[in-house]
Amino acid sequence: MLDDGSAPLPAGEPSAVERDALAGGDETTLAITISRRYYFQEQSKVTIGKALGLSRFQVARLLQEARRDGLVRIEIGRPGRVDHDLSARLRDELGIGRAVVIESAGGGVDQLGRALAATLAEESTEASVVGLTWSRALVSMARHVRRLSARSVLQLAGALYPPDGVPGSVEVVRTVAAAAGGAAAHPIYAPLVVSDVETAEGLRRQPEIAAAMARFRQLDIALISVGAWQPGGSAVYDLLTADEQRRLAEAGACGELSGRVFDQDGTPVPSDLDDRVVGIDSETLRAVPKLITSSYGAHRATATRAAVATGFVHTLVADDELARALLSHDI
């Protein structure tokens, strides 16, 4: 499946990219653009061939190679479909306003991102101020947002620097703002967690960062993700030293949202981490009118239930594995 956000390609003439690919013999780029014409614009092989000066057989060969090389993936099945019955049961179980449960079928975070993009598009209006933190689910959401109504997009916490090839916090904010027709983007150019309280206070006093954080009280919608207090379960957990991880676990930590750590009852776990985080605080986040929270995997069940108890979940977007774990009461 091509992840395509490009404008329709004219049937009667090659685009600039296609002209360059034809002139330079770049068959990979040519195969991608031909695939867009064939699969998205529903142009016939003959039409594509006439536009690009190729034979129908050359077009067919490039389409076949695009499939073979993984440039085009065709998916048949139900992954990503919303399970309305499971969604209603989970909503009632947790006592929240809305639950969106997707059938993941091994699709993992990509399917969750699609559901988040659709949910945000439904909830947002042209006047909305939208805020978001970084998570793999929200990176996936940014890839799948096509058209969005929003006035501005805010980064709710300092930057995370993921592995090469994975968009970071600032890039995700700018991508979502671009999907909203060039809505104003307000990134925070500072790390999410710093080594000491004095550094964090100094960063929060910086004019650009202070101005970005002052906008938090204008938020209409915030997109956040549940982190489980375990290796690989939380980006914040993975940022800390082993000693910090252990001390917070011993104090009862089971999860975090945007760097705000809580126990299994949803009670904040006090530590100097709160003062070392550059981002939205719990009270301000809880006051946002619409909180769209994502979580996935059975290993996040306890943290997700605790996040609900904190008041950080109005709409939960989750996979069916997590939903069944929450409904089983075996946590």
Secondary structure, DSSP 8 states (H G I E B T S, - for coil): ----------TTS--HHHHHHHHHT-HHHHHHHHHIIIIIS---HHHHHHHHT--HHHHHHHHHHHHHTTSS----S-TT-B-HHHHHHHHHHHT-SEEEEE--TT-HHHHHHHHHHHHHHHH--TT-EEEE---HHHHHHHHH------SEEEE-B-B---STTS--HHHHHHHHHHHTTS-EEE---SBSB-SSHHHHHHHHHSHHHHHHHHGGGG-SEEEEE-EESSTTT-HHHHHS-HHHHHHHHHTTEEEEETTEEEETTS-B--STHHHHB-B--HHHHHT-SEEEEEE-SGGGHHHHHHHHHHT--SEEEEEHHHHHHHHHT--
